[in-house]
Amino acid sequence: MFGATKDFLGKPAPAGYIAGLGRGATGFTTRSDIGPAREGPTEADIARLQEQAKRKAAEDGDDDDERYQDPDNETGLFNTAPYEADDEEADQIYDSIDAKLDERRKARREAREKEMQDKLNKERPKIQDQFADLKRGLHSVSAEEWENLPEVGNIAGRGRKKANFKEKFTPVPDSLLPRAQEEMATTLDAQPNGLTTPAPGTMTNFREIGEANKQVLGLRLDRMADSASGQTTIDPKGYLTDLNSVVVKSAAEIGDLKRARLLLKSVVSADSKHAPGWIAAARLEEHAGKLTDARQIIDKGCQECPKSEDIWLEAARLNSTDNAKKILANAVKQIPQSVKIWLQAVQLETTVKTKKVVIRRALDYVPQSVKLWKTAIEMEDDPNNAKILLARAVELVPMSVDLWIALARLETYENAKKVLNKARSTIPTSYEIWITAFCLEEANSKSVEKLVAVAVKQLAVKEAALTRDQWLEEAERCEKNGFIHTCQAIVRTTIAMGVEEPDLKSTWMEDAESAIAHQSYGTARAIYAHALRTFPHKKSIWRRAALLEKAHGTRDSLAELLARSVLSCPQAEVLWLMSAKEKWLGGDVPAARAILGQAFEANPNSEQIWLAAVKLEAENGEHGRAELLLSRARENADTAKVWVKSAVLERQLGKITEAVQLLDQGLEKQAVDDPGQILVDRGDNQKARENYVKALKSCPKSVPLWILYARLEDKAGLLVKARSLLERGRILNPKTPELWLESVRIELRGNNAQAGKILMSKALQECPSSGLLWSESVWLETRAQRKGKIVDALKKSENSAHVLITAARLFWSDRQVEKARSWFLRAEKADADLGDAWAWHYKFEVEHGDEVRKSDLVTRFKASEPRHGEHWQSVTKDLKNVGKSQEEMLILAAASLPANTVP
């Protein structure tokens, strides 16, 4: 290939071709281009030319300056003219004019310069400005974090790519291995228990290495023995610990200490009477480990600033206990009125006797100090001595409310009244003294109602009245201290202060809820009681009060409250039902029947009362009475629920024919919600279809009817018809998440996942805040995308209980047990009526919890009494589970849930 002849050789060059242009071989100058070489000028010629130039310059003179003068620059034009007084005056006038003009433009010029500087700083900021926020954040860096900062090293070239030299290996003869072993051997090999260097390819014995290290350390410690006495002066066990306790300061820390010393030295030198400077200098030396220098500095500071209590206290802190006592003794000579110094002197004493001596000496110098009196009283074990001290204290410090109250608590009832009366006359604006008087009266079984009213009026006269909210806070405080009657009296007297009549109910309900949130249930009861006296016919207030008693009261108090409520609100069905249910739960079935009988008289056509009576009889095995009640209910309260309950009861009793007949009669009169379930169980799908069609014509807005009808067609294999039914249901019932969810699930059951995802996206567009849809959409994603999806679901659904359950299940599948448990608890709080949340949580605790957690969960579940949930209702409405307890239902619901296996 290299020997082939080029085809362009021997041919003429193309137009514009320049040889060597492609490789840059052009532009050279050769001798042929400039001609032969010539001689340069001689020295005589150079001298002659210089002489001519000098002569020409002398002839021209100053004309050269004028010739080269800049016409726009007049500087120096009149330098040669004489400078006279009028010239100086003119210059001053022009300077003053320039200064005035400059002052007029100063503000605009400075603003323009500042704007240009800010713009320049934004475009090209300084490094110190870029790290200013980080520097300000250094105050939050702890000492440990500062110590753990890595040392600055040279990392230049670390990222450079190293040359990839190919390793070469050369076989080594076996004779070199013994020789290498001999060279690598240590002096310990000669000892019986020495360290043997392992040959290449042998197993390393780390136990022998550790023993050898211990022997080496022992030899080093032995060599440090005292040669004079022959005994070691180092503790072998504490040697390494002592080394760790030695603080080795880096060069940077030493430099910082030196600069701080110089700074503080200049501070105390400039103002030797500045006590904080001396304290800072002493603490710097203490931090540096030079305690002796710190003591010397603080002693000098005490001499320079003898009237500063802080510097005396710092000196006492830096010295030993004995020296500190001497320092504080000198301090009280200089500042005998300092309470802090006296209290510090009391703390330095070790026995109670000496402490009493010091505190009484302090009271001689500072008799008006409340702190000293309180300290002295706390040291007294004998109430009589404390009473004597308090009597003296209130004489010397009559404006101290705490001392008056303490004295009243130590006195008898009669003497305490006298003390409090005297205290009220001395401090008429103190509400604390009045509240102490309330509690005193209650403690002695006296009425406090009138006293509270007097107190409110007296404080208002003295312009020291509390607001309504402040009185309620004091009522809660009295309740927590055990004075419940005082709490109730304060509430009754002050609850209506400053509230307009139209806002009374809403304001009082908010106050009660606030008290419940603070766990002040007695205050909340008092508020509800006063509200019920004002609004005795308000059903909502009675219901709130009943719920409070049910949660935090006794069964008797709840029964008494409900009995009064039905008398005041006989038309309130919910109150009758609550009263009957409490009697039933308490085991008093006849009383429950009696209450429902009274409810029938007050509400003869109430559907809820009829159904409650039927449930009471059915749950207690009185099926004949239940059937009789339902027959009467169908005559007096002809509703869809009554017909459905009648058919369900007949179905539970095994009377399928009678149940079907009741459904047919119900369809003729009312729109029954579930007219086909009994027929489906019997296998009569055609009859069930006819019933569903009739029911949908009468009640097209019933979502359960559309879903049940679609499921019937789906089970029969008519997927297209099921789709069309759900589509018609969505048209008649827009923005209904349940219909969209059923449409998605039908596609998934038909192995059409892509269509299911498309429907889900449409559903989320129509119902963007539905937690039910978001929860299902998470499971449609791949495992890697579910975490991102659950975050979006939580934001869009506003922490729906369904989404919270899904999040907990995701953590459960990842074996994050504590996180999963916390999310299940959130789901419970978000919707306590959702039975699925309780079932999933119980299933989780069965797998990962203990008996205590399960029992707590069951207790909370029974208090919530959930009634809704897809899985929960399928279990509770099953005929096999009729008559089972709530706990049994929870266990069955948890067992019916699918396994939490995330594909």
C-alpha positions, 0 to 999 in steps of 0.5 A, spaced: 500 500 500 505 504 501 509 503 495 503 505 490 504 511 486 500 517 487 496 519 481 497 527 482 504 526 481 506 529 474 500 533 473 499 541 474 498 544 480 490 547 481 489 554 481 490 558 487 495 553 490 500 555 494 506 550 496 506 549 504 500 553 506 497 547 509 502 545 513 504 552 515 510 553 511 509 560 508 511 567 510 518 566 510 523 572 508 530 569 505 536 573 503 533 573 495 527 577 498 531 583 501 538 583 497 545 583 499 547 585 506 549 592 507 554 596 512 551 600 518 552 607 520 559 609 522 560 612 529 562 619 526 555 619 522 552 617 529 555 623 532 554 628 526 546 626 527 546 627 534 549 634 533 544 636 528 538 634 533 541 638 538 542 645 534 535 644 531 532 643 538 535 650 540 533 654 534 525 652 536 525 653 543 518 653 547 515 653 540 515 645 541 511 646 548 505 650 544 505 645 538 504 639 542 499 642 547 492 639 548 487 644 546 482 641 550 487 641 556 488 648 559 492 646 565 498 650 566 497 655 561 498 661 565 503 658 570 508 663 568 504 669 570 504 672 577 499 670 583 496 676 586 491 677 591 485 678 587 487 671 583 486 668 590 480 671 592 477 668 585 479 661 586 476 662 593 469 664 590 470 658 585 471 653 590 465 655 594 461 655 588 464 648 586 462 646 594 455 648 593 454 645 587 457 638 590 453 639 596 446 640 592 448 633 588 451 629 593 444 625 595 443 623 588 450 622 587 451 618 593 444 614 591 447 613 584 454 610 587 450 606 592 446 603 586 452 602 582 456 598 588 450 594 590 449 592 582 457 590 582 456 586 589 450 582 586 454 581 579 461 580 582 460 578 590 466 578 594 468 571 597 467 574 604 459 576 602 458 569 599 460 566 606 457 571 611 451 567 612 455 561 614 459 565 618 453 567 622 451 560 623 458 558 626 455 560 633 450 554 633 456 549 632 458 545 638 464 544 641 464 536 639 462 538 632 468 543 632 473 538 634 471 533 629 472 538 623 478 535 619 485 538 618 486 542 612 490 538 607 493 539 600 488 535 596 491 538 589 492 533 584 487 528 588 482 527 582 488 527 577 487 520 573 493 516 574 497 513 569 494 506 568 501 502 568 500 495 567 502 490 572 508 485 571 509 479 575 515 475 575 516 468 578 520 468 585 524 462 587 522 458 593 529 460 596 527 467 597 521 466 602 525 463 608 530 469 607 524 474 607 521 471 613 528 471 617 529 479 615 522 480 617 522 477 624 522 481 630 526 481 637 520 478 640 521 471 636 526 469 641 522 470 647 517 464 649 511 467 648 514 472 642 510 475 636 511 471 630 511 474 623 507 470 619 510 468 612 506 470 606 500 465 605 499 463 612 493 464 617 494 470 621 493 469 629 490 475 631 489 473 639 497 472 639 498 479 636 493 482 641 497 478 647 504 480 644 501 488 644 500 487 651 507 484 653 510 490 649 506 495 653 508 492 659 515 492 657 514 500 656 511 501 663 516 497 666 522 501 663 518 507 666 519 505 673 523 509 679 530 507 679 531 510 686 526 506 690 525 500 685 518 501 684 513 503 679 510 510 679 505 509 673 499 506 674 499 501 668 491 500 668 490 508 668 496 510 664 492 510 657 486 513 661 490 519 663 493 520 656 486 521 654 485 526 659 490 530 657 488 536 652 492 537 646 491 544 643 492 545 636 496 551 633 489 554 631 486 554 638 493 556 641 493 562 636 485 564 638 487 564 645 493 568 644 489 573 640 483 573 646 488 574 651 491 580 648 484 583 646 481 582 654 488 585 656 487 591 652 479 591 655 481 591 662 487 596 661 483 601 658 477 601 663 480 597 670 473 598 673 469 594 668 467 588 671 465 583 665 472 584 662 475 581 668 470 576 668 471 574 661 479 574 662 478 569 668 474 565 664 479 565 658 484 562 662 480 557 666 478 554 659 485 554 657 486 550 663 490 555 667 486 555 673 491 559 677 492 564 672 484 565 672 484 566 680 490 571 680 486 575 675 479 574 678 483 577 685 485 583 681 479 584 678 476 584 685 481 589 688 479 593 682 471 592 682 469 591 689 462 594 688 460 588 683 457 582 685 458 578 679 465 579 680 465 576 687 461 570 685 465 569 679 471 569 684 468 564 689 466 559 683 473 559 681 476 557 688 475 552 693 470 552 698 474 554 704 477 560 700 470 561 697 467 562 704 473 567 705 472 571 698 464 572 700 466 574 707 470 580 704 464 581 699 459 582 704 463 587 707 464 591 700 456 590 698 452 588 704 446 589 701 447 584 695 442 578 696 446 574 691 452 574 695 448 572 701 444 566 698 451 564 695 454 564 702 448 560 704 449 554 699 457 554 701 455 552 708 454 544 709 450 544 715 443 546 716 445 550 723 450 554 719 446 556 714 441 558 718 446 563 722 448 566 715 441 567 712 439 570 719 445 575 718 443 576 711 436 578 714 439 583 719 443 587 713 437 586 707 430 585 711 426 587 705 428 581 701 423 576 699 428 571 697 432 571 703 425 570 707 423 565 703 430 561 704 429 562 711 422 559 712 424 553 707 429 551 712 425 551 718 422 544 720 418 546 725 411 550 723 411 554 729 418 557 728 416 558 720 409 562 723 414 566 727 418 568 721 412 569 716 409 574 721 416 578 722 416 577 714 409 580 713 411 586 717 417 588 714 415 586 707 408 588 707 407 588 699 409 580 698 403 576 696 406 570 697 408 571 704 401 573 706 399 567 703 404 562 706 402 565 713 395 564 712 396 556 710 400 555 716 394 558 721 388 555 723 381 557 720 379 563 724 386 566 724 387 565 717 381 569 715 384 574 719 391 574 716 387 574 709 383 580 711 389 584 713 392 582 707 386 584 703 387 591 706 394 592 705 394 589 698 387 591 695 389 589 688 391 582 689 386 577 686 391 571 689 389 573 696 382 573 694 382 566 690 386 563 697 380 566 701 375 562 696 380 555 697 380 556 705 372 557 705 371 550 701 376 547 705 372 548 711 366 546 707 363 553 706 359 556 701 364 560 696 359 563 691 357 570 694 365 571 696 366 570 689 361 575 687 364 580 692 371 579 689 369 580 682 366 587 684 371 589 689 377 588 684 373 592 679 372 598 683 380 598 685 381 597 677 384 590 678 379 586 675 381 580 671 378 578 664 373 573 663 379 568 660 384 570 666 378 568 671 377 561 667 384 560 667 384 561 675 378 556 675 382 551 671 388 552 676 383 551 682 380 544 679 387 542 678 389 543 686 382 540 688 378 545 689 372 544 685 367 548 688 371 554 687 372 552 680 364 552 679 363 558 683 368 562 678 365 559 672 358 561 674 360 568 676 364 570 670 362 566 664 358 571 661 363 577 662 363 581 656 360 576 652 354 579 648 347 575 648 347 572 641 354 570 642 353 566 648 352 559 646 358 559 641 363 562 646 361 558 651 362 551 647 369 554 645 370 555 652 368 548 654 372 545 648 378 549 650 378 546 658 377 539 655 383 540 651 387 542 657 384 536 661 380 540 665 374 536 665 371 539 672 371 546 668 368 544 662 362 540 666 361 547 670 361 551 663 356 546 660 351 546 666 351 554 666 349 553 659 344 548 660 341 553 665 341 558 660 339 554 654 335 548 657 332 546 650 338 546 646 339 539 644 346 540 642 349 542 649 345 536 652 349 532 647 356 535 648 355 534 656 353 527 655 359 525 651 363 529 656 360 524 661 361 518 657 368 519 656 370 522 663 365 521 668 361 515 671 355 511 669 351 514 674 352 521 672 351 520 665 344 516 666 342 522 671 344 527 665 341 523 660 334 523 664 334 530 665 336 531 658 330 527 655 325 531 660 328 538 657 328 535 650 323 530 649 323 531 641 331 529 641 331 522 638 338 522 639 338 523 647 333 517 648 337 513 644 343 514 648 339 513 654 337 507 652 343 504 650 347 506 656 342 502 660 343 496 655 350 496 656 350 497 663 346 490 663 339 493 665 335 491 659 328 492 662 330 500 664 332 500 656 325 498 654 322 503 659 326 508 656 324 506 649 317 506 651 317 513 653 321 515 647 315 512 643 310 516 646 314 522 645 316 520 638 310 515 635 313 515 628 320 515 629 324 511 625 330 511 629 327 509 635 323 503 632 329 500 629 333 501 636 327 497 639 328 492 634 335 491 635 335 491 643 330 485 642 334 482 637 340 482 640 337 479 647 334 473 643 327 476 643 326 475 636 318 474 636 318 481 640 322 484 634 318 481 629 312 484 632 315 491 633 317 491 626 310 489 623 308 495 627 313 499 625 311 498 618 304 501 619 307 507 623 313 508 620 313 506 613 320 507 611 325 504 606 330 502 612 324 499 616 322 494 610 330 492 609 331 491 617 324 487 616 327 483 610 334 482 614 331 479 620 327 474 616 333 472 613 337 471 619 332 467 622 332 463 616 325 465 613 328 466 606 321 466 603 318 471 607 324 475 606 323 475 599 316 477 600 317 483 604 322 486 599 317 485 594 312 489 598 317 494 600 319 495 592 312 497 591 311 502 597 319 504 598 325 504 594 329 499 598 337 500 598 338 492 597 333 489 593 337 483 590 342 480 595 337 475 598 335 473 591 343 473 589 344 468 595 338 464 593 341 464 585 335 467 582 340 472 578 334 474 573 329 476 579 335 480 582 336 484 576 329 485 575 329 488 583 335 492 581 332 495 575 325 497 579 329 500 585 334 504 580 328 507 577 325 509 583 332 511 586 337 513 581 341 517 586 343 511 590 350 509 589 350 502 593 344 500 588 349 501 582 355 498 585 351 492 587 348 491 580 354 492 577 357 487 581 352 482 579 353 483 572 361 482 573 360 475 577 355 473 571 361 474 566 357 480 563 363 485 563 361 490 558 354 491 561 357 492 568 361 497 565 355 501 562 352 500 568 357 504 572 358 509 566 350 511 567 351 511 575 357 516 574 353 520 569 347 521 574 351 521 580 357 526 578 364 526 582 362 520 586 369 516 588 365 510 590 363 509 582 369 511 579 373 506 584 368 500 582 369 502 575 377 501 576 376 495 580 372 491 574 377 493 569 383 490 574 379 484 575 378 483 568 386 483 567 385 490 563 390 494 568 392 499 562 384 501 562 384 501 569 390 506 570 386 510 565 380 510 568 384 512 575 387 518 572 380 520 569 377 519 576 382 523 580 381 529 575 374 529 577 375 527 584 382 530 586 381 530 593 378 523 594 382 519 599 379 513 597 381 514 590 388 516 591 389 510 596 387 505 590 392 509 585 398 508 590 397 500 589 397 501 581 404 504 581 410 500 581 414 499 587 419 504 586 414 509 584 409 508 590 413 513 595 413 519 590 405 517 589 404 517 597 407 524 598 402 527 592 396 523 595 397 525 602 398 533 600 392 532 595 387 528 600 389 532 606 391 526 610 385 522 609 384 516 613 385 511 607 391 514 605 394 514 612 392 506 612 396 505 605 402 509 608 402 505 614 402 499 609 408 501 605 412 502 611 410 495 614 412 492 607 419 495 608 419 492 615 419 499 618 415 497 624 415 503 628 413 508 623 408 503 620 405 503 627 405 511 628 401 512 621 396 507 623 395 511 630 394 517 625 389 513 621 385 512 627 385 519 629 383 522 622 377 517 622 375 513 628 369 511 625 373 507 619 373 500 621 378 498 616 383 502 620 382 499 626 382 492 622 389 493 619 392 496 625 390 490 629 392 485 624 399 489 624 399 488 632 398 481 631 404 480 627 409 485 630 406 487 637 405 485 644 399 483 648 399 490 651 399 494 645 393 489 642 389 490 649 390 498 648 388 498 641 381 494 643 380 499 648 380 505 644 376 501 638 370 499 643 370 507 645 370 509 638 364 504 635 366 504 628 360 503 623 363 504 616 369 501 612 369 496 606 372 490 609 368 492 616 361 492 613 362 486 609 364 482 616 359 486 620 353 485 615 355 477 614 349 473 617 354 468 620 357 474 625 350 476 627 350 477 635 358 477 636 361 482 640 365 488 637 372 485 639 370 478 635 368 482 629 375 486 630 378 479 630 374 477 624 375 483 620 383 483 621 383 476 619 379 477 612 384 482 610 388 480 605 396 479 606 400 485 606 405 483 601 407 488 596 409 486 589 
